[in-house]
Amino acid sequence: MKRNILLFLFLLSLLPAVGKEWKAWWIGTDVCQSEPNTWLSYRKTVEIEKVPDTALAAIAADSKYWLWINDHLVVFEGGLKRGPTPADTYYDEVDIAPYLEKGKNIIAVLVWYFGKQGFSHNSSGKAALLFDCQTPEVEIISDHSWRCMIHPAYGTAPDPKPNYRLSESSLLFDARRDPEGWYRSGFNEHSIPGASALQKAGEAPWNQLVKRPTPLWKDSGLKEYEKAYRNGDTLVCELPYNAQVTPYLKVESPAGKKVVIATDNYFYYNGNTENIRSEYITREGIQEYESYGWMNGHKVYYLLPGEVKVLSLLYRETGYDTEFSGSFTSSDPLFNQLREKSARTLYVTMRDTYMDCPERERAQWAGDAVNQAGEAFYALSLSSHLLTRK
């Protein structure tokens, strides 16, 4: 009887949102809907007479998104890799009320469309965003009244490309083509074309919408590296431990200089197959850039031309929102170190799924997941159990 109840609860967790009245449309651009590694910029201006106490927004994207409201970064890398079934899509639920103001409000969303299959991601075949916030005081619905454009600065880094297991691409960002501040309130949004309403919520190719069963990522904010030193044309920046990070730079440079960013896992511990790196092309003057495609490693390498003057190098650690829990002590320091490193390894193999490894594959395998779920029970706080349920 107990087993049947648990099975019923598990199957219930897989069902789409029942009873939710979706008003939103999936929106995108007719310019390009299927090119791999496409980045889309969305904007919407909303007038609000009264700010509600709570405003839950259901947000979905193929494949990931970043959300700003009134110049505040609200969600850093929203979305889960598809899908809850081979054809359906997850959505996030985000309370945006704390970021809304009486009067004019600027909603801006950056979407990263992977555009290819991976070992833990099913591509829908079309880039799009869905935004559905309904309260008695305010209604913000994605439709043709939004604005949308392909972000012109993003591209795909040249060969070598990541191996076939990964749905993510190595990023190229050309700052000379960046519509700087496109997500900020002072930007002229009329320079962005109107969005295309592609399909209603619940329709193909994204199909049924299932609420994200795990927390949004833990976000450390931008932090200083533990140590940095120069090795020829490279600045080597040490992280405090093996971590999932998005590297940041602030430099002064002539236009057209290329900066390559990668981790030690890319250069030395990649299992003889390529994984993720980032390349940045400078514009003239002082500039800032954060590479949003997360990398994993113990060190971050910045390969810098001599003409590029470094003003600041930082990193943002993101990861599954759980805490290290439980305890273990031994009179043998080696066992203590082994336990600490094992817990860290467990943590970096958790994100959208339990992963075989966070660089070469980022793929869920049943055997690994069984071991990791058991370890999480003893090593991490209760929120980690939601990944096992997922």
C-alpha positions as CSV (number, residue, x, y, z in Angstrom):
1,M,0.0,0.0,0.0
2,K,2.8,2.4,1.0
3,R,4.6,1.7,-2.3
4,N,1.5,2.4,-4.3
5,I,1.0,5.8,-2.5
6,L,4.6,6.8,-3.2
7,L,4.2,5.8,-6.9
8,F,1.0,7.9,-7.1
9,L,2.7,10.9,-5.6
10,F,5.7,10.5,-7.9
11,L,3.5,10.3,-11.0
12,L,1.4,13.3,-9.8
13,S,4.6,15.4,-9.7
14,L,5.1,14.7,-13.4
15,L,1.7,16.1,-14.4
16,P,1.4,19.6,-16.1
17,A,0.0,22.5,-14.2
18,V,-3.6,21.6,-13.7
19,G,-6.2,24.4,-13.4
20,K,-3.9,27.2,-14.3
21,E,-5.4,29.5,-16.9
22,W,-2.7,30.4,-19.3
23,K,-3.1,33.6,-21.2
24,A,0.5,34.1,-22.5
25,W,1.8,33.3,-25.9
26,W,5.2,31.9,-26.8
27,I,7.0,34.8,-28.5
28,G,10.1,35.2,-30.6
29,T,11.3,36.7,-33.9
30,D,10.6,35.7,-37.5
31,V,14.2,36.6,-38.3
32,C,15.6,33.3,-36.9
33,Q,13.8,30.6,-35.0
34,S,16.0,27.5,-35.2
35,E,19.7,28.5,-35.5
36,P,21.8,26.8,-32.7
37,N,23.3,29.1,-30.1
38,T,20.9,32.0,-30.7
39,W,20.5,34.7,-28.1
40,L,17.3,36.8,-28.1
41,S,16.7,40.2,-26.3
42,Y,13.1,40.9,-25.1
43,R,11.6,44.1,-23.7
44,K,8.2,45.2,-22.4
45,T,7.1,48.5,-20.8
46,V,4.2,48.1,-18.3
47,E,2.2,50.8,-16.6
48,I,1.1,49.9,-13.1
49,E,-1.3,51.9,-10.9
50,K,-1.0,49.7,-7.8
51,V,1.9,47.4,-6.9
52,P,0.5,44.0,-5.7
53,D,1.9,42.3,-2.5
54,T,2.6,39.2,-4.6
55,A,2.9,38.8,-8.3
56,L,3.8,35.3,-9.4
57,A,5.2,35.1,-12.9
58,A,5.3,31.8,-14.8
59,I,8.3,32.0,-17.1
60,A,9.5,29.4,-19.6
61,A,12.1,29.5,-22.3
62,D,13.9,27.2,-24.6
63,S,16.5,27.1,-23.3
64,K,17.7,29.5,-20.5
65,Y,16.9,33.1,-19.6
66,W,18.1,36.1,-17.6
67,L,15.5,38.5,-16.2
68,W,15.8,42.2,-15.3
69,I,13.0,44.4,-13.9
70,N,13.6,48.1,-13.6
71,D,17.4,47.6,-14.0
72,H,17.5,45.0,-11.3
73,L,18.8,41.5,-12.1
74,V,15.9,39.3,-10.8
75,V,16.8,35.9,-12.2
76,F,20.2,34.7,-13.2
77,E,20.0,31.7,-15.5
78,G,16.4,30.7,-15.2
79,G,14.9,27.6,-16.8
80,L,15.6,23.9,-16.7
81,K,16.9,21.9,-19.6
82,R,13.9,20.3,-21.4
83,G,12.1,18.2,-20.4
84,P,9.8,16.7,-17.8
85,T,8.9,14.3,-20.7
86,P,10.5,14.0,-24.1
87,A,8.1,16.7,-25.5
88,D,7.1,19.0,-22.7
89,T,8.7,22.0,-21.0
90,Y,9.4,23.3,-17.5
91,Y,8.4,26.7,-16.3
92,D,9.7,28.8,-13.3
93,E,7.5,30.6,-10.8
94,V,9.0,33.9,-9.7
95,D,7.5,36.5,-7.4
96,I,8.3,39.8,-9.2
97,A,6.3,42.1,-6.9
98,P,9.4,43.3,-4.9
99,Y,10.8,44.7,-8.2
100,L,7.7,46.5,-9.5
101,E,7.0,50.2,-9.1
102,K,4.0,52.4,-9.4
103,G,4.1,53.9,-12.9
104,K,6.3,52.8,-15.7
105,N,8.1,49.4,-15.4
106,I,10.7,47.9,-17.8
107,I,10.8,44.1,-18.1
108,A,13.8,42.8,-20.0
109,V,14.7,39.1,-20.7
110,L,17.7,37.6,-22.4
111,V,17.1,34.1,-23.8
112,W,19.8,31.6,-24.7
113,Y,18.5,29.0,-27.2
114,F,20.8,26.0,-27.3
115,G,19.2,24.8,-30.5
116,K,20.7,21.3,-30.4
117,Q,20.2,18.0,-28.5
118,G,22.3,17.1,-25.6
119,F,22.6,14.1,-23.2
120,S,20.3,15.9,-20.7
121,H,18.3,18.3,-23.0
122,N,15.6,17.9,-25.6
123,S,15.5,20.8,-28.1
124,S,12.1,22.0,-29.2
125,G,13.6,23.2,-32.5
126,K,12.5,26.8,-31.9
127,A,13.7,29.7,-29.8
128,A,11.0,31.4,-27.7
129,L,10.0,32.9,-24.4
130,L,6.7,32.7,-22.4
131,F,5.9,35.1,-19.6
132,D,2.5,34.9,-17.7
133,C,1.8,37.1,-14.6
134,Q,-1.8,37.5,-13.6
135,T,-2.9,39.4,-10.4
136,P,-6.0,41.5,-9.7
137,E,-3.8,44.6,-9.8
138,V,-1.5,43.9,-12.8
139,E,-1.3,41.5,-15.8
140,I,1.9,41.0,-17.7
141,I,1.5,38.6,-20.6
142,S,3.9,37.8,-23.4
143,D,2.3,38.6,-26.7
144,H,2.9,40.6,-29.9
145,S,3.1,43.8,-27.8
146,W,6.5,42.8,-26.6
147,R,9.7,43.6,-28.5
148,C,12.3,41.1,-29.5
149,M,15.5,40.9,-31.5
150,I,18.4,38.6,-32.0
151,H,21.2,39.9,-29.8
152,P,23.8,40.9,-32.4
153,A,26.9,40.6,-30.2
154,Y,26.5,36.9,-29.5
155,G,27.9,34.2,-31.7
156,T,29.6,30.8,-31.6
157,A,33.3,30.5,-30.9
158,P,35.3,28.8,-33.7
159,D,36.5,25.3,-33.6
160,P,37.1,23.2,-31.6
161,K,33.4,22.9,-30.8
162,P,32.2,21.2,-27.6
163,N,31.6,17.4,-27.9
164,Y,28.3,16.0,-29.0
165,R,27.1,15.2,-25.5
166,L,26.7,18.9,-24.7
167,S,23.7,21.0,-25.8
168,E,25.6,24.2,-24.9
169,S,28.0,26.0,-27.3
170,S,31.2,27.8,-26.7
171,L,30.3,31.5,-26.7
172,L,31.7,34.3,-28.8
173,F,30.8,37.9,-27.7
174,D,31.7,40.8,-30.0
175,A,31.4,43.9,-27.9
176,R,31.7,46.1,-31.0
177,R,28.2,44.9,-31.9
178,D,26.6,45.1,-28.4
179,P,23.5,47.4,-28.1
180,E,24.9,48.4,-24.7
181,G,22.2,48.8,-22.0
182,W,19.4,47.3,-24.1
183,Y,17.9,46.0,-20.8
184,R,18.1,49.3,-18.9
185,S,15.3,51.8,-18.5
186,G,17.0,54.6,-20.5
187,F,17.4,52.5,-23.7
188,N,15.3,53.4,-26.7
189,E,13.2,50.3,-27.0
190,H,11.6,51.4,-30.3
191,S,14.9,50.4,-31.9
192,I,13.9,46.8,-31.1
193,P,11.3,45.2,-33.5
194,G,8.0,43.9,-32.4
195,A,7.9,40.3,-31.2
196,S,6.1,37.5,-33.1
197,A,3.4,35.6,-31.3
198,L,4.3,32.0,-32.2
199,Q,2.0,29.7,-30.3
200,K,-0.3,29.7,-27.3
201,A,0.9,28.3,-24.0
202,G,0.5,24.5,-24.0
203,E,0.8,24.1,-27.8
204,A,3.6,22.5,-29.9
205,P,6.5,22.4,-30.0
206,W,6.8,23.2,-26.3
207,N,3.6,21.4,-25.4
208,Q,2.5,21.0,-21.8
209,L,4.1,23.2,-19.1
210,V,5.3,21.6,-15.9
211,K,6.3,23.7,-12.9
212,R,10.0,23.5,-12.1
213,P,10.4,21.0,-9.2
214,T,13.8,22.2,-8.0
215,P,14.9,25.7,-6.6
216,L,16.3,28.5,-8.7
217,W,20.1,28.5,-8.6
218,K,22.0,29.8,-5.6
219,D,23.8,32.9,-6.8
220,S,26.9,34.2,-5.0
221,G,27.1,37.5,-6.8
222,L,30.4,38.7,-8.3
223,K,33.4,37.8,-6.0
224,E,37.1,38.2,-6.0
225,Y,39.3,35.3,-6.9
226,E,41.4,33.7,-4.2
227,K,44.6,34.5,-6.0
228,A,45.7,35.6,-9.5
229,Y,49.1,35.4,-11.2
230,R,50.4,35.9,-14.7
231,N,51.9,33.2,-16.9
232,G,53.0,34.8,-20.2
233,D,49.9,36.2,-21.9
234,T,47.6,34.5,-19.5
235,L,46.2,35.5,-16.1
236,V,45.5,32.4,-14.0
237,C,42.8,33.0,-11.4
238,E,42.4,30.5,-8.6
239,L,38.9,29.6,-7.2
240,P,38.5,28.5,-3.6
241,Y,37.4,25.1,-4.7
242,N,36.0,23.2,-7.7
243,A,33.0,25.3,-8.7
244,Q,30.5,26.2,-11.4
245,V,31.2,29.8,-12.3
246,T,30.5,32.6,-14.9
247,P,33.7,34.6,-15.3
248,Y,33.7,38.4,-15.4
249,L,36.2,41.0,-16.7
250,K,36.6,44.7,-16.8
251,V,39.3,45.9,-19.2
252,E,40.5,48.9,-21.1
253,S,41.4,48.1,-24.7
254,P,41.5,49.1,-28.3
255,A,38.8,47.6,-30.4
256,G,39.0,44.1,-32.0
257,K,41.3,42.3,-29.5
258,K,40.3,38.7,-28.5
259,V,40.2,37.5,-24.9
260,V,39.8,33.7,-24.4
261,I,38.3,32.5,-21.1
262,A,38.4,28.9,-20.0
263,T,39.0,26.7,-16.9
264,D,41.7,24.2,-16.0
265,N,39.1,21.5,-16.8
266,Y,39.0,22.8,-20.4
267,F,42.8,22.8,-20.9
268,Y,43.9,19.8,-18.8
269,Y,41.1,17.6,-17.4
270,N,38.6,17.3,-20.2
271,G,38.8,13.6,-20.8
272,N,40.3,14.1,-24.3
273,T,37.0,15.6,-25.5
274,E,36.3,19.4,-25.9
275,N,34.0,21.2,-23.5
276,I,33.0,24.8,-23.0
277,R,35.1,28.0,-23.4
278,S,34.3,31.7,-24.1
279,E,35.8,34.3,-26.4
280,Y,35.4,38.0,-26.1
281,I,36.1,40.6,-28.8
282,T,36.8,44.1,-27.3
283,R,35.4,47.4,-28.3
284,E,37.3,50.7,-27.8
285,G,37.6,51.9,-24.2
286,I,36.6,50.7,-20.8
287,Q,34.2,47.8,-20.9
288,E,32.7,45.0,-18.7
289,Y,31.6,41.5,-19.7
290,E,30.3,38.4,-17.8
291,S,30.2,35.2,-19.8
292,Y,26.8,33.7,-18.9
293,G,27.5,30.1,-20.0
294,W,28.7,28.5,-16.8
295,M,32.1,26.7,-16.7
296,N,33.4,24.3,-14.1
297,G,36.9,24.1,-12.6
298,H,39.5,25.0,-10.0
299,K,41.1,27.9,-12.0
300,V,39.9,30.3,-14.6
301,Y,42.3,31.3,-17.4
302,Y,42.1,34.6,-19.2
303,L,44.3,34.7,-22.3
304,L,44.9,38.4,-22.9
305,P,46.6,40.3,-25.8
306,G,49.2,42.8,-24.6
307,E,47.2,45.8,-25.5
308,V,44.4,44.8,-23.1
309,K,44.7,46.5,-19.7
310,V,43.0,44.6,-16.9
311,L,41.0,46.7,-14.5
312,S,39.1,43.9,-12.7
313,L,38.6,40.1,-12.9
314,L,35.8,38.5,-10.9
315,Y,33.6,35.4,-10.9
316,R,30.1,34.5,-10.0
317,E,29.5,31.1,-8.5
318,T,26.1,29.5,-9.2
319,G,24.8,26.1,-8.4
320,Y,22.0,24.0,-6.9
321,D,20.4,25.8,-3.9
322,T,21.3,23.5,-1.1
323,E,23.7,23.6,1.9
324,F,26.3,21.2,3.1
325,S,24.9,19.3,6.0
326,G,25.8,16.4,8.2
327,S,29.2,16.0,9.7
328,F,32.2,13.8,9.7
329,T,35.4,14.0,11.7
330,S,38.4,11.6,12.0
331,S,41.7,11.6,13.7
332,D,43.2,11.1,10.2
333,P,43.4,14.4,8.3
334,L,43.4,12.4,5.0
335,F,39.9,11.1,5.7
336,N,38.7,14.5,6.6
337,Q,40.1,15.9,3.4
338,L,38.6,13.0,1.4
339,R,35.1,13.7,2.9
340,E,35.4,17.4,2.1
341,K,36.4,16.8,-1.5
342,S,33.8,14.1,-2.0
343,A,31.1,16.5,-0.8
344,R,32.3,19.2,-3.2
345,T,32.4,16.7,-6.0
346,L,28.8,15.7,-5.2
347,Y,27.7,19.3,-5.3
348,V,29.3,20.2,-8.7
349,T,27.6,17.2,-10.3
350,M,24.2,18.6,-9.4
351,R,22.4,21.2,-11.5
352,D,19.5,20.6,-14.0
353,T,20.1,16.9,-13.3
354,Y,22.6,14.7,-11.4
355,M,25.5,14.8,-13.8
356,D,28.1,12.2,-14.6
357,C,30.6,15.1,-14.8
358,P,30.0,18.8,-15.0
359,E,32.1,19.5,-18.1
360,R,32.7,16.7,-20.6
361,E,29.1,15.3,-20.5
362,R,26.7,17.2,-18.1
363,A,24.6,14.0,-18.6
364,Q,22.5,12.0,-16.2
365,W,23.2,8.3,-16.0
366,A,21.1,6.0,-13.8
367,G,24.0,4.5,-12.0
368,D,25.5,7.9,-11.1
369,A,22.2,9.3,-10.0
370,V,21.5,6.4,-7.7
371,N,24.9,6.9,-5.9
372,Q,24.5,10.7,-5.8
373,A,21.0,10.6,-4.4
374,G,22.1,8.4,-1.5
375,E,25.1,10.6,-0.8
376,A,23.0,13.8,-0.9
377,F,20.8,12.3,1.8
378,Y,23.7,12.4,4.2
379,A,25.8,15.3,2.9
380,L,23.3,18.0,1.9
381,S,20.3,19.8,3.3
382,L,16.7,18.8,2.6
383,S,16.4,20.9,-0.6
384,S,18.7,18.4,-2.3
385,H,16.0,15.8,-2.1
386,L,14.0,17.6,-4.7
387,L,16.6,16.8,-7.4
388,T,16.2,13.1,-6.6
389,R,12.4,13.5,-6.9
390,K,12.8,15.3,-10.2
